[in-house]
Amino acid sequence: MIADIARVIAQLTDPKLLRPVLLGLIASALLLAALVVGSIWVIGSIVPTGGEGWLARQLESFGFYEIAGGVLVAMLAFLLFPAVALMIQGIFLDSVTDAVEAKHYPNLAPGRAVPFGEGLSAALRLVGLVLAVNLLLLPVYLILLLLPPTGFLLYLAVNGYLVGREYFEVVGLRRRALPELKTIRRRNRITVWLDGILLFLFFTVPVLNLAGPTLGTAYMVHRYHRLKSE
């Protein structure tokens, strides 16, 4: 894992990789901003702005509703960011993969270009899965906040599995059929899961997480070529 991380970092001076990374960073920032705005709108329609009675007036005077709304916005944006990351990964999959393989695996034949419609369909299907799983587990996350850090660990484990599985399979689809990819992934399920957790941890680092989708793709290209031969 460390060697493959070092390979990705060392290649950031390569314009073929740097360009999609920078474009992915901009796209991530725009989508994340839209996600935050959407979260504010959703939370604003749920969290009350005041109320009648002594307790409601006291809570409002201390800014409780604003604080609660801000916390909920941050939580919702944090919860849904994996879906944003996976959408960005789908957009820049071919350009990132081509850059990594051209430099580190030059003897390989060109991989199958994933058609835009197929890539978009896979990305939307994956986004739906991530959203559904996380929203389904949201009450569990909230309950486990009372037992820190169990809530975050569960969130990390679940999303690490989803991110690792989908990144590995989407990258591998350029060279192998899905049934064969699933066999390779299952044979290396712990490794792929740990890779997903590593990527997801990167998604939680402010600012750096904006480059996570494209850098994660570059990292997973190396992991795919390493695991397919084991």
Contacts in CASP RR format, 6 or more apart in sequence:
PFRMAT RR
TARGET T0000
AUTHOR 0000-0000-0000
METHOD contacts of the structure
MODEL  1
MIADIARVIAQLTDPKLLRPVLLGLIASALLLAALVVGSIWVIGSIVPTG
GEGWLARQLESFGFYEIAGGVLVAMLAFLLFPAVALMIQGIFLDSVTDAV
EAKHYPNLAPGRAVPFGEGLSAALRLVGLVLAVNLLLLPVYLILLLLPPT
GFLLYLAVNGYLVGREYFEVVGLRRRALPELKTIRRRNRITVWLDGILLF
LFFTVPVLNLAGPTLGTAYMVHRYHRLKSE
1 194 0 8 1.000
1 195 0 8 1.000
1 198 0 8 1.000
1 223 0 8 1.000
4 219 0 8 1.000
4 222 0 8 1.000
4 223 0 8 1.000
4 226 0 8 1.000
5 219 0 8 1.000
7 104 0 8 1.000
7 222 0 8 1.000
8 100 0 8 1.000
8 215 0 8 1.000
8 216 0 8 1.000
8 218 0 8 1.000
8 219 0 8 1.000
8 222 0 8 1.000
11 17 0 8 1.000
11 99 0 8 1.000
11 100 0 8 1.000
11 103 0 8 1.000
11 104 0 8 1.000
11 218 0 8 1.000
12 18 0 8 1.000
12 21 0 8 1.000
14 99 0 8 1.000
14 103 0 8 1.000
16 95 0 8 1.000
16 98 0 8 1.000
16 99 0 8 1.000
16 102 0 8 1.000
16 103 0 8 1.000
17 96 0 8 1.000
17 99 0 8 1.000
17 100 0 8 1.000
17 103 0 8 1.000
17 218 0 8 1.000
19 95 0 8 1.000
20 92 0 8 1.000
20 95 0 8 1.000
20 96 0 8 1.000
20 99 0 8 1.000
20 214 0 8 1.000
21 96 0 8 1.000
21 211 0 8 1.000
21 214 0 8 1.000
21 215 0 8 1.000
21 218 0 8 1.000
23 92 0 8 1.000
24 88 0 8 1.000
24 91 0 8 1.000
24 92 0 8 1.000
24 210 0 8 1.000
24 211 0 8 1.000
24 213 0 8 1.000
24 214 0 8 1.000
25 210 0 8 1.000
25 211 0 8 1.000
25 214 0 8 1.000
27 88 0 8 1.000
27 91 0 8 1.000
28 84 0 8 1.000
28 85 0 8 1.000
28 88 0 8 1.000
28 209 0 8 1.000
28 210 0 8 1.000
28 211 0 8 1.000
28 212 0 8 1.000
28 213 0 8 1.000
29 210 0 8 1.000
31 84 0 8 1.000
31 87 0 8 1.000
31 88 0 8 1.000
32 77 0 8 1.000
32 81 0 8 1.000
32 84 0 8 1.000
32 210 0 8 1.000
35 77 0 8 1.000
35 80 0 8 1.000
35 81 0 8 1.000
35 84 0 8 1.000
36 73 0 8 1.000
36 77 0 8 1.000
39 72 0 8 1.000
39 73 0 8 1.000
39 76 0 8 1.000
39 77 0 8 1.000
39 80 0 8 1.000
40 73 0 8 1.000
42 76 0 8 1.000
43 69 0 8 1.000
43 70 0 8 1.000
43 72 0 8 1.000
43 73 0 8 1.000
43 76 0 8 1.000
44 69 0 8 1.000
46 72 0 8 1.000
47 65 0 8 1.000
47 68 0 8 1.000
47 69 0 8 1.000
47 72 0 8 1.000
48 56 0 8 1.000
48 65 0 8 1.000
49 60 0 8 1.000
49 65 0 8 1.000
50 56 0 8 1.000
50 59 0 8 1.000
50 60 0 8 1.000
50 65 0 8 1.000
51 57 0 8 1.000
51 60 0 8 1.000
59 65 0 8 1.000
78 204 0 8 1.000
79 134 0 8 1.000
79 135 0 8 1.000
79 138 0 8 1.000
79 141 0 8 1.000
79 155 0 8 1.000
80 131 0 8 1.000
80 134 0 8 1.000
81 203 0 8 1.000
81 209 0 8 1.000
82 130 0 8 1.000
82 134 0 8 1.000
82 159 0 8 1.000
82 162 0 8 1.000
82 163 0 8 1.000
82 200 0 8 1.000
82 203 0 8 1.000
83 126 0 8 1.000
83 127 0 8 1.000
83 128 0 8 1.000
83 130 0 8 1.000
83 131 0 8 1.000
84 213 0 8 1.000
85 163 0 8 1.000
85 203 0 8 1.000
85 209 0 8 1.000
85 212 0 8 1.000
85 213 0 8 1.000
86 123 0 8 1.000
86 126 0 8 1.000
86 127 0 8 1.000
86 130 0 8 1.000
86 163 0 8 1.000
86 166 0 8 1.000
86 213 0 8 1.000
87 123 0 8 1.000
87 124 0 8 1.000
87 127 0 8 1.000
87 213 0 8 1.000
88 213 0 8 1.000
88 214 0 8 1.000
89 123 0 8 1.000
89 167 0 8 1.000
89 170 0 8 1.000
89 213 0 8 1.000
89 214 0 8 1.000
89 216 0 8 1.000
89 217 0 8 1.000
90 119 0 8 1.000
90 120 0 8 1.000
90 122 0 8 1.000
90 123 0 8 1.000
90 170 0 8 1.000
90 213 0 8 1.000
91 123 0 8 1.000
92 213 0 8 1.000
92 214 0 8 1.000
92 217 0 8 1.000
93 114 0 8 1.000
93 119 0 8 1.000
93 170 0 8 1.000
93 171 0 8 1.000
93 174 0 8 1.000
93 217 0 8 1.000
94 113 0 8 1.000
94 114 0 8 1.000
94 174 0 8 1.000
96 214 0 8 1.000
96 217 0 8 1.000
96 218 0 8 1.000
96 221 0 8 1.000
97 111 0 8 1.000
97 171 0 8 1.000
97 174 0 8 1.000
97 217 0 8 1.000
97 218 0 8 1.000
97 221 0 8 1.000
98 110 0 8 1.000
99 218 0 8 1.000
100 218 0 8 1.000
100 221 0 8 1.000
100 222 0 8 1.000
101 108 0 8 1.000
101 111 0 8 1.000
101 221 0 8 1.000
104 222 0 8 1.000
104 225 0 8 1.000
105 225 0 8 1.000
111 174 0 8 1.000
111 175 0 8 1.000
112 173 0 8 1.000
112 174 0 8 1.000
112 175 0 8 1.000
113 174 0 8 1.000
114 122 0 8 1.000
114 170 0 8 1.000
114 173 0 8 1.000
114 174 0 8 1.000
119 170 0 8 1.000
122 170 0 8 1.000
126 162 0 8 1.000
126 166 0 8 1.000
126 170 0 8 1.000
129 162 0 8 1.000
130 159 0 8 1.000
130 162 0 8 1.000
133 158 0 8 1.000
133 162 0 8 1.000
134 155 0 8 1.000
134 158 0 8 1.000
134 159 0 8 1.000
137 154 0 8 1.000
137 155 0 8 1.000
137 158 0 8 1.000
140 151 0 8 1.000
140 154 0 8 1.000
141 151 0 8 1.000
141 154 0 8 1.000
141 155 0 8 1.000
144 150 0 8 1.000
144 151 0 8 1.000
144 154 0 8 1.000
145 151 0 8 1.000
156 197 0 8 1.000
156 200 0 8 1.000
156 201 0 8 1.000
157 197 0 8 1.000
159 200 0 8 1.000
160 193 0 8 1.000
160 196 0 8 1.000
160 197 0 8 1.000
160 199 0 8 1.000
160 200 0 8 1.000
161 193 0 8 1.000
161 196 0 8 1.000
163 196 0 8 1.000
163 199 0 8 1.000
163 200 0 8 1.000
163 203 0 8 1.000
164 192 0 8 1.000
164 193 0 8 1.000
164 195 0 8 1.000
164 196 0 8 1.000
164 199 0 8 1.000
164 220 0 8 1.000
165 185 0 8 1.000
165 192 0 8 1.000
165 193 0 8 1.000
167 195 0 8 1.000
167 196 0 8 1.000
167 199 0 8 1.000
167 216 0 8 1.000
167 217 0 8 1.000
167 220 0 8 1.000
168 181 0 8 1.000
168 185 0 8 1.000
168 192 0 8 1.000
168 195 0 8 1.000
168 220 0 8 1.000
168 223 0 8 1.000
168 224 0 8 1.000
168 227 0 8 1.000
169 178 0 8 1.000
169 181 0 8 1.000
169 182 0 8 1.000
169 185 0 8 1.000
171 217 0 8 1.000
171 220 0 8 1.000
171 221 0 8 1.000
171 224 0 8 1.000
172 181 0 8 1.000
172 224 0 8 1.000
173 181 0 8 1.000
176 184 0 8 1.000
176 228 0 8 1.000
184 227 0 8 1.000
184 228 0 8 1.000
185 192 0 8 1.000
187 230 0 8 1.000
188 227 0 8 1.000
188 230 0 8 1.000
191 223 0 8 1.000
191 227 0 8 1.000
192 223 0 8 1.000
192 227 0 8 1.000
195 219 0 8 1.000
195 220 0 8 1.000
195 223 0 8 1.000
199 212 0 8 1.000
199 216 0 8 1.000
199 219 0 8 1.000
199 220 0 8 1.000
202 208 0 8 1.000
202 209 0 8 1.000
202 212 0 8 1.000
202 215 0 8 1.000
202 216 0 8 1.000
203 209 0 8 1.000
203 212 0 8 1.000
END
